[in-house]
Amino acid sequence: MSKPVQNPKTREWQAMSRDHHLAPFSDFKQLAEKGPRIITRADGVYLWDSEGHKILDAMAGLWCVAIGYGRKELAEAASRQMQELPYYNMFFQTATPPALELAKVISELAPAGMNHVFFTGSGSEGNDTMLRMVRHYWAIKGQPNKKVIISRLNGYHGSTVAGASLGGMTYMHEQGDLPIPGIVHIPQPYWFGEGGDMSPEAFGIWAADQLEQKILEVGEDNVAAFIAEPIQGAGGVIIPPDSYWPRIREILAKYDILFVADEVICGFGRTGEWFGSDYYGNAPHMMTIAKGLTSGYIPMGGLIVRDDIVDVLNQGGDFNHGFTYSGHPVAAAVALENLRILREEGIVERVKAETAPYLQKSLQALADHPLVGEVRGVGMLGAIELVKDKTTRARYPSSQGVGMICRSHCFENGLIMRAVGDTMIISPPLVISKAEIDELVSKARTCLDLTAQALLV
Ligand SMILES: *Cc1c(COP(=O)(O)O)cnc(C)c1O
């Protein structure tokens, strides 16, 4: 389907890919045959590939480019910090100013009472840190048996061994003998896909009650924590029914276990609030962060920890965990500049008041399309369910790869939308304008039409 390559450099890069590179989450052999699309530059919400095509990036990279591409202030912050102090570690009772200043700024933005941050290089490392920290916490409290972490099927918590184990992607578990011991999963609150004949509200209660079932099955004395994304991102922008989080909060209040919010996607404004936990009124003990923290300009993640947990950790001596790049000064300087822009330009407030309502209203207009079973969204997150039958929610056979057909049409038509099975998802930069939203939705409609036509042949 893709157009023939014109630029000789494209062919060279594709040969390098085939001969030397192993790409993440890819079929190596298939990619070697086909060759990757080469992205060479970006500005605002647009990317350009090596063939000169302009593409509207409705995924903000991988959910991360909150402030859009091309902000020179971040490059300048990195350059200044590299010249002043490119690296020093935070081990052995030393520290560097950007990491400390960043920890303070994050504490100002985080929910009340969450005033400490452990820095990592990525979201996965943030969740590895969480796993070790919650077990250490319970050991300090004299309850070393509280080790089990309850997570959700089809949740995504990263791709390290702990991250993929916490995640509930069974195709990830199949490789590498995962999950590791001490991690168990409960069903997800995905009404459209799994709610059957139940109403969304009843299904939300049912899905939340699975947490209580699991706590009782494993035994409260063995459970360390429950981890969940406020809205599942990689699983397909799964927005729980309104009944879900209130019921989860009721259950968590009954049992002595920690609550961890994986805010790697929802954090830093994606829902129109600073954190997804603010959006839902949840009060976690810990929050994993990454992605929007630096708008993806440089890798960085972390774990925000509530004061009462820190009080206990303070009694526990050394925490034997950390990374060479924990609190990396250049990453921290870039994150500080990113957060300054998000705050001073009122970007999160604008998302909430103007652009997210506009995006959601515009996306809803696609619900009348014959292929579309549901359009849902919160803030700058959206999902479009592709179905064979709008009323029964019946899918096309997976062998038809409807989502992939649609994704290819998007690529060909200058729009990046991702396909999770037959769910098309978007997560554009938070700075997307109303005119750019119009373009996004009109391109999406064109691609839905082309997909519908392709299915008739
Ligand atoms: C992306 C993601 C992660 C993993 O972050 P990496 O930086 O890729 O390690 C963890 N949790 C959620 C919710 C994510 O979306």
The ligand as a Gaussian input file, in Angstrom:
#p B3LYP/6-31G(d) Opt

LIG

0 1
 C        4.651000       3.884000      28.784000
 C        4.139000       3.401000      30.076000
 C        4.975000       2.817000      31.034000
 C        6.418000       2.504000      30.732000
 O        7.195000       3.615000      30.544000
 P        8.614000       3.437000      29.792000
 O        9.208000       4.815000      29.907000
 O        8.325000       2.997000      28.402000
 O        9.378000       2.442000      30.553000
 C        4.454000       2.494000      32.256000
 N        3.169000       2.713000      32.536000
 C        2.323000       3.269000      31.651000
 C        0.915000       3.526000      32.044000
 C        2.769000       3.605000      30.388000
 O        1.934000       4.112000      29.485000

